[in-house]
Amino acid sequence: MNDERHRKLKAHHLARDAYLYVRQATGCRGFEKANRLQRQYDLQQQAVALGWAAERVIVIDSDMGQSGASAADRRGFQELVRQVRRGRVGVVMALDPSRLTRNFRDWRRLLDACVMSHTLLLDQERLYDPAHFADRVLLGCEQTMPVRKSLELTSQHKEGLA
């Protein structure tokens, strides 16, 4: 897995900031809540281990206790997407990136921004490049592959048959 991480991680990713998005559901209780919260903050060390300076790891935890059903009231999530679109983010970190939002439209908006800005996603086990089809499948978003990429794959397939 280390080799895989280092293949995906490029100098342009490290030149940008790493963003850790922390969100905790209101339904979690006691030890479970504290443990999950600590595991989220511990992702900062993964970014440092991959090469980001500690001061380049930006933590967004302003959406604590807010529902992931919509990004409308989650300023932290909106700021995260805005920074990704501006090309300022090298990696977005979350315990489970697909749970950054409970809404497919918001999830798609983030993933598309990551593809366009060449931003990676990191969870507790793996580094994903949403621009790569296999990683999009792992992220559960094979249906969100841009049409352009789909056309390129079809064209390559036809050339291979000729």
C-alpha positions, -999 to +999 in steps of 0.1 A: +000+000+000+029+024+007+041+021-029+006+027-042+004+059-020+037+072-033+028+065-069-003+087-066+013+114-045+031+140-066+051+171-058+022+194-069+000+177-042+026+184-015+029+220-027-007+226-017-024+223+017-038+191+031-074+196+044-089+174+071-127+176+073-140+165+107-177+160+112-194+141+139-230+129+138-251+140+167-263+104+173-229+092+185-226+087+223-199+086+249-168+066+242-178+058+206-181+096+199-148+105+216-129+076+199-143+084+164-135+121+169-099+113+179-095+089+149-105+118+127-080+142+142-053+115+140-055+117+102-033+148+105-004+125+113-010+105+081-006+137+061+026+146+079+039+110+073+032+115+035+052+147+034+030+176+044+044+200+070+022+200+101+014+237+096+001+229+060-026+206+074-058+226+077-085+213+099-121+221+092-143+211+121-169+239+121-197+215+109-197+194+141-231+181+150-247+192+117-264+168+094-246+157+062-280+156+044-272+189+026-242+212+023-265+242+025-259+249+062-224+234+064-200+263+059-170+241+065-180+218+037-187+247+014-153+262+022-136+229+015-152+226-019-143+262-027-106+257-018-105+224-038-119+242-069-093+270-065-066+244-067-053+251-032-058+215-018-035+186-024-055+161-004-088+160+014-088+137+044-117+120+062-122+087+080-145+077+052-145+102+023-178+089+010-195+100+042-183+136+039-219+142+028-250+121+028-262+137-004-251+124-038-252+159-054-228+173-028-206+143-030-205+145-068-197+182-066-167+175-043-154+146-064-157+166-097-138+195-081-111+170-070-108+156-105-106+190-121-080+203-096-060+170-093-068+167-056-064+134-038-087+118-011-072+101+020-090+079+045-075+058+073-064+031+049-060+044+014-051+073-008-075+078-037-071+097-069-107+105-081-094+111-116-085+074-119-115+051-128-105+023-104-104+048-074-138+062-084-152+027-084-137+021-049-153+054-038-186+041-050-189+066-078-183+047-111-215+064-124-199+098-119-171+092-143-170+122-167-185+116-201-152+128-217-133+101-200-159+075-210-155+087-246-117+084-244-120+048-231-144+039-259-121+055-285-091+036-271-110+004-271-120+009-307-084+016-317-073-016-299-098-036-320-086-021-353 
